[in-house]
Amino acid sequence: MRPNRPVTAMLCAAALALTAAACGPGDGEAAGGDKPTVAASQPGTDGIKIPDHLKDKLKERGIDLEKWRGGEWKNWKREDWLREAGDYINPIIEDLWDPDRMRDAEQPQRPAVDPDAGKDQGVTDPAPAAVAAKPANAPYHGSVPESGKVFFDGPEGSMVCSATVVKDPAHPGKSNMVWTAGHCVHAGKAGGWYRNIAFVPSYNNAGKPAAQLKGAPREQVAPYGVWWSDWAQTSDQWIATGGPTGGAGAPYDFAVLHVTPEKGGKKSLEETVGSALPVEFAAPAVPKVASITATGYPAAAPFDGQKAFQCTDKPGRLTLKANDPVMYRIGCTMTGGSSGGGWVAAGADGKPALVSNTSIGPAKAGWLAGPRLGPEAKGVFDAVSAKFK
């Protein structure tokens, strides 16, 4: 499964196929717990940093750190795949995400999605006209400093999504929180938590073509560092019902990461990138939103996952099932890999705020849909913030 879930998760195949928009090999396209101790950032041997609170959890789950270090994390036996909300573990493996591995994480294969999904529901508007994705202005740190890419490993191999740095009310000006899609961190009903989840803000900041990134130094593709997710949380609904096709769980397809720098350091993510967006949990009804701008790193053809793109459109409504919450839908040609990317609109104060994230879209790119953030999303966000208070 790839995250933008059609849209493989954005678009990475298949029968009322609203898919997520993430991308992985062959594609084109969290939970509560005790607060970690200060010792969480102490390095272990061979580049793996194991927070004290994780050591006991790993032992409880029968995970041998030496074997994990030697590649046991590649074992995806279902019985060993942690899936419950409180089971999240993600020990840092230094330099695992080197430039070549990051570049190769996008190998799109688009999943199919029914372009007429939701048309029989009473609160679904006609499908929007396609809006051509435009390149974000480089350097990205100047135009979309909060945006970046999420890299992770799943049973199919290395995968990729998009994500956004968001403000943390518990740490004003010093947030280490990142917003993305649920399918970018957890496989949903049929699987568990992905592994080696890391965020790279302003990936390929200069917007160079893929050919120029071969053999590039890490500081070129990750100028603001690689930030590992020491905690992730998604909705209970996504864990229980989420899937790669048909839009299953899409109205609850959001996740919040808490991150820490791979190489250590005292600066927060927000201080490092110089910006973070507030999250708007009380956005106006869809018809009252003048416009939304979605940002992401689409990887399925005709894109290659190395550059950031944007779409701006007035949103419409999409309801997949009669009892599901209404989702935002905009015209946009971004493909898989854009999943999890932030949707920005004017907040209650008139300033830019994150109001959604890319979740699903049809196999033939033309529109994207994202969840409208309500009580469930706020609960996830508040839980992650409180965990590191």
C-alpha positions in Angstrom: 0.0 0.0 0.0 1.2 3.4 -0.8 0.1 6.4 0.9 -2.3 8.9 -1.2 -4.2 6.0 -1.4 -5.6 6.1 -5.1 -4.4 6.9 -5.0 -1.8 4.2 -3.3 -2.1 6.1 -1.4 -2.2 9.3 -3.9 -2.8 7.7 -6.4 -0.4 5.0 -6.4 -5.2 1.0 -8.2 -8.6 -0.6 -8.2 -12.1 -1.0 -8.0 -14.0 1.7 -6.3 -10.7 2.5 -5.7 -10.4 5.6 -4.0 -6.8 5.1 -3.0 -4.5 6.7 -0.7 -1.9 8.9 -2.2 1.4 7.6 -1.0 3.9 5.9 -3.1 6.2 2.9 -2.7 8.1 0.4 -4.7 6.2 -0.7 -7.6 3.7 2.1 -7.0 3.4 5.2 -8.7 2.2 6.6 -6.6 -0.8 6.4 16.6 -1.5 6.2 19.7 -1.1 7.2 23.4 1.5 6.2 25.9 3.7 7.5 28.6 5.8 10.5 28.0 9.4 9.7 27.0 12.2 10.5 29.4 15.0 13.0 28.6 17.2 9.9 28.0 15.2 9.2 24.9 17.8 10.9 22.7 20.8 9.1 24.0 22.5 7.2 21.2 23.0 3.4 21.3 25.5 1.4 19.3 25.7 1.2 15.6 23.7 4.3 15.1 20.5 3.1 16.6 19.0 5.4 19.3 16.7 3.5 21.6 14.6 5.6 24.1 14.5 4.0 27.5 10.7 3.6 27.3 11.0 1.7 24.1 13.6 -0.8 25.4 11.0 -2.4 27.6 8.3 -2.3 24.9 10.7 -4.0 22.5 11.4 -6.7 25.0 7.7 -7.2 25.7 7.1 -7.7 22.0 10.0 -10.2 21.6 12.1 -7.8 19.5 15.8 -8.4 19.8 17.7 -5.1 19.3 20.8 -6.8 17.8 18.6 -8.6 15.3 16.7 -5.5 14.5 20.0 -3.7 14.0 21.0 -6.4 11.6 17.9 -6.1 9.5 15.1 -7.9 11.5 13.0 -4.8 10.9 12.5 -6.1 7.4 10.5 -9.1 8.8 6.9 -8.4 8.0 5.2 -11.6 9.3 1.7 -10.6 10.2 1.9 -12.1 13.6 4.9 -9.9 14.4 3.6 -6.7 12.8 2.6 -4.3 15.5 -0.8 -2.7 14.8 -2.5 -1.4 17.9 -2.5 2.3 18.8 -0.1 1.9 21.7 2.3 -0.4 19.9 4.2 2.2 17.9 8.0 1.9 18.0 10.5 3.5 15.6 14.1 3.3 16.8 16.5 5.6 14.9 18.9 3.9 12.5 21.4 6.6 11.6 22.0 7.2 7.9 19.4 4.6 6.8 17.8 7.3 4.7 20.7 8.3 2.5 20.1 10.4 -0.6 19.8 7.4 -3.0 17.4 5.5 -0.7 15.3 8.6 -0.4 15.3 9.2 -4.1 14.4 5.6 -4.9 11.5 5.5 -2.5 9.2 6.9 -5.2 8.4 4.2 -7.8 4.8 5.0 -8.6 2.1 2.6 -9.7 -1.3 4.1 -9.6 -4.2 2.4 -8.0 -7.6 2.7 -9.6 -10.3 4.9 -8.1 -13.8 5.3 -9.2 -14.0 8.9 -10.5 -17.8 9.0 -9.7 -17.3 8.0 -6.1 -19.9 9.5 -3.8 -22.1 10.8 -6.6 -25.2 9.2 -5.1 -24.8 10.8 -1.7 -26.9 13.8 -0.8 -23.9 15.9 0.3 -21.6 15.3 -2.7 -21.0 18.0 -5.2 -20.2 17.3 -8.9 -16.6 16.3 -9.5 -14.5 19.4 -10.0 -12.6 20.2 -13.2 -9.0 19.1 -13.1 -6.6 21.8 -11.9 -3.1 21.4 -13.3 -0.5 21.1 -10.5 2.1 23.9 -10.6 5.6 23.7 -9.4 6.2 25.3 -6.0 8.7 28.1 -6.1 12.2 27.0 -5.3 13.9 27.3 -2.9 11.1 25.6 -1.1 12.3 26.9 2.3 11.3 30.4 1.0 7.9 29.5 -0.4 6.6 26.5 1.5 9.0 26.1 4.5 6.6 23.9 6.4 6.3 21.3 3.7 8.4 18.2 3.3 8.5 14.4 2.7 7.8 11.4 4.9 9.9 8.3 4.2 9.0 4.9 5.6 9.4 1.2 5.1 6.5 -1.3 4.5 6.2 -4.9 3.3 6.6 -3.8 -0.3 9.8 -1.8 0.4 10.6 1.9 0.9 7.7 4.3 0.5 7.0 8.0 0.5 4.4 10.6 1.4 4.2 14.4 2.0 3.7 16.2 5.3 3.6 19.6 7.0 5.2 21.1 10.1 2.4 22.3 12.5 2.4 24.4 15.6 2.4 22.7 19.0 0.4 24.7 21.6 2.4 23.1 24.4 5.7 24.4 22.9 5.1 27.8 21.3 7.7 28.5 18.6 9.4 25.2 19.3 7.2 22.5 17.7 8.4 19.1 16.8 5.0 18.0 15.4 4.3 17.0 11.8 0.9 16.4 10.1 0.4 13.8 7.4 -2.1 11.1 6.4 -3.0 8.0 8.4 -2.1 5.7 5.6 1.4 7.1 5.6 2.1 5.7 9.0 -0.3 2.7 9.4 -1.6 0.2 6.9 -5.1 0.2 8.4 -7.4 -2.7 8.8 -5.1 -5.3 7.1 -1.8 -4.3 8.6 0.1 -2.3 11.2 2.5 0.5 11.8 5.1 1.2 9.1 8.8 1.3 10.2 11.7 3.7 9.9 9.3 6.7 9.6 11.3 9.9 9.1 10.4 13.5 7.9 12.6 15.6 5.7 11.6 19.2 5.6 12.2 21.1 2.3 13.4 18.0 0.5 15.4 18.9 -2.5 15.1 22.5 -1.5 16.6 23.9 -4.7 14.1 21.9 -6.8 16.7 20.2 -8.9 15.7 17.5 -11.4 16.1 13.8 -10.5 19.1 13.4 -12.7 21.0 16.0 -10.8 20.3 14.3 -7.5 22.1 11.1 -8.3 25.1 10.9 -6.0 24.1 14.2 -4.4 25.3 14.8 -0.8 22.8 14.4 2.0 22.8 18.1 2.8 21.6 18.9 -0.7 18.5 16.7 -0.5 17.9 17.1 3.2 19.3 20.6 4.0 17.4 20.8 7.3 18.1 17.3 8.4 16.3 14.0 8.8 13.8 13.9 11.6 12.7 10.5 12.9 9.3 10.0 14.3 9.6 9.0 17.9 5.8 8.9 18.2 2.9 8.7 15.8 -0.8 8.6 16.3 -3.6 8.2 13.8 -7.4 7.8 14.3 -8.9 4.6 15.7 -11.2 4.6 12.7 -8.3 4.4 10.3 -6.7 1.6 12.2 -9.9 -0.3 12.3 -11.3 0.3 8.8 -8.6 1.9 6.6 -7.7 0.3 3.3 -5.8 1.0 0.1 -8.9 1.1 -2.2 -12.5 2.2 -2.2 -11.9 5.1 0.2 -12.2 2.9 3.3 -11.4 5.0 6.3 -10.6 8.1 4.2 -12.7 10.6 6.3 -10.4 9.8 9.2 -7.2 9.5 7.2 -4.9 11.8 9.2 -2.0 11.4 11.5 0.3 13.4 13.7 4.0 12.7 14.2 6.3 13.9 16.9 9.9 14.0 15.6 13.4 14.2 16.8 16.6 15.0 14.8 18.6 12.0 13.7 21.9 13.6 14.5 20.7 15.2 17.8 20.7 18.9 18.6 18.9 21.4 20.8 16.8 23.2 18.2 13.2 22.1 17.6 11.9 21.4 14.1 10.0 24.7 14.0 13.1 26.6 15.0 15.2 24.7 12.4 12.8 25.4 9.5 11.7 28.8 10.8 8.0 28.2 10.4 5.0 26.0 11.4 1.3 26.2 10.5 -1.6 26.2 13.0 -4.2 23.5 12.6 -7.8 24.7 12.2 -10.2 22.2 13.7 -13.2 24.4 13.3 -13.0 25.3 9.6 -16.1 26.7 8.1 -18.5 24.5 6.2 -17.1 23.4 2.8 -19.3 25.9 0.7 -17.9 28.8 2.9 -14.3 28.1 2.1 -13.1 30.4 -0.7 -10.1 28.4 -1.7 -7.7 25.7 -0.6 -4.0 25.2 -1.6 -2.7 21.6 -1.5 1.1 21.0 -1.5 2.9 17.8 -2.0 5.6 15.8 -3.8 3.8 13.7 -6.4 5.7 10.7 -7.5 3.5 8.8 -10.0 3.9 9.7 -13.7 4.2 12.3 -15.1 5.9 13.4 -11.9 9.0 11.8 -10.3 8.7 12.6 -6.6 11.7 14.9 -6.5 9.9 18.3 -6.7 7.1 20.0 -4.8 3.9 21.0 -6.5 0.7 22.8 -5.6 -2.9 23.1 -6.6 -5.4 25.8 -5.6 -9.1 25.5 -6.0 -12.4 26.2 -4.3 -13.4 23.0 -2.5 -16.5 20.9 -3.0 -18.0 18.2 -0.9 -17.5 14.5 -1.1 -19.3 11.9 1.0 -18.3 8.3 0.4 -21.0 6.7 2.6 -24.2 8.2 4.0 -23.0 8.1 7.6 -19.4 9.3 6.9 -18.3 12.9 7.6 -18.1 15.1 4.5 -14.7 15.4 2.9 -13.2 18.4 1.0 -12.6 17.8 -2.7 -10.6 19.9 -5.1 -9.5 19.7 -8.7 -5.8 18.7 -8.8 -3.6 16.6 -11.1 -1.0 15.6 -8.4 -0.5 11.9 -8.2 0.8 9.3 -5.8 3.4 10.6 -3.3 1.4 13.7 -2.6 -0.6 11.9 0.1 -0.4 13.5 3.5 0.5 16.9 2.0 -1.0 19.8 3.8 -4.2 21.7 2.6 -4.0 25.3 3.6 -6.8 27.9 3.8 -7.6 31.0 5.7 -8.1 30.2 9.4 -10.5 31.9 11.8 -8.1 34.8 12.1 -7.7 35.2 8.4 -4.2 33.8 8.4 -3.0 30.6 6.7 -3.9 27.4 8.6 -3.8 23.7 7.8 -7.4 22.5 7.3 -6.9 19.0 5.8 -4.4 16.7 4.1 -4.4 14.8 0.8 -6.0 11.4 1.3 -7.6 9.9 -1.8 -8.1 10.6 -5.5 -9.0 8.7 -8.7 -6.6 6.5 -10.6 -6.6 9.0 -13.5 -5.5 12.1 -11.6 -8.0 15.0 -11.8 -9.2 15.6 -8.2 -8.1 15.0 -4.6 -10.0 14.6 -1.4 -9.0 15.2 2.2 -10.7 14.8 5.6 -12.4 17.8 7.2 -10.7 18.0 10.6 -13.1 17.6 13.5 -13.2 16.3 17.0 -11.4 13.0 16.1 -8.5 14.9 14.5 -8.3 17.3 17.4 -8.2 14.4 19.8 -5.2 12.8 18.0 -3.4 16.2 17.8 -4.0 17.0 21.5 -2.8 13.5 22.6 0.5 13.9 20.8 1.0 17.4 22.1 0.2 16.3 25.7 2.5 13.3 25.4 5.6 15.6 25.1 4.4 18.4 27.3 
